[in-house]
Amino acid sequence: MTDASGTRRPSAKRRRERLVALVLVGFLVMNYPLLHLVDQDRSWFGVPLLYLYLFLAWALLILLVALVLEAGLRREHRQGE
């Protein structure tokens, strides 16, 4: 995402920073200290709490990445018109 002079657009840089931040948050959310907090002998509607946490955290990360990428594409499309 560069302009005619070859410099990077601020929106592309901001999008990259947000994606890197989401990767770091994903590492933190899927790491031992937080997993240990939910690794208990409890269940919610028959689903173990750890499995529910992993599924919801993973789904939320995918949703956030999609929102960041989609917002960037919409912004680029508007600038191209």
N, C-alpha and C positions, 0 to 999 in steps of 0.2 A: 504494500500500500504506500507507494511513493508518488510524489507529484512530478511535474515536468523537470524540476531541477535535481531530482534524485534524493531529496530529503524525505524523511519519514513523516507522515501526517500524524498530528497529535492524537487523533481518534484511534489509529491503529496501535500506537504506543500505549495508550490508556487501556485498550482492549487486551493487549498482551500482558500488561501489569495485572489486570483483573483475573486473567486466566492463571497466571503464576500464583496469585494470592489464593485462588480456589484450589489449586493443586496442593499448596501448603496447608490449607485448612483441611483438605481431604486426608493428608498424611496425619495431621493431628487427631482428626476425628476417628480414624481407623487404627490408632496406635494404642499401646497397652494401657496407659492410665485410664482413658475413657472407656475402653472395652472392659476393663476390670470393674468399673462402676456398674455396668449393666449385666455383667456375668453373674447372675443370681438364679436361684431356683424358683423364679417366679415366671408366670406366663400371663398373657393377655389373650383371652378367647382361645386358649389352647396353644398359642404360639409362644415359644420361649422368648423372654425379653431380649436376649442377645441377638437372636435372629431378626426380630422385629427392628431393633436398633440398626443393625447392619443394612437391612433392606431399605429402611427409610432414609438413612444417611446417604447411601449410595444413590437412591432415587433423587434426593434433594440436590446432591452434587451434579448429577446429570442435568437436572432441570436448570440449575444456576448456570452451568456452562452453556446450555442451549440459549438461555436468555441473553447472556453476554454476547454470544456469537450472532444471534439474530438481531439484536439491537445494533451491532456494528454493521451488519449487512444492510439494514434499513437506512442507517445514516449514510452509508456510502452510496446507496441507490439514490437518495434524495440529493446528494451533492453532485451526482452524475447527470441529473436532469437539467 
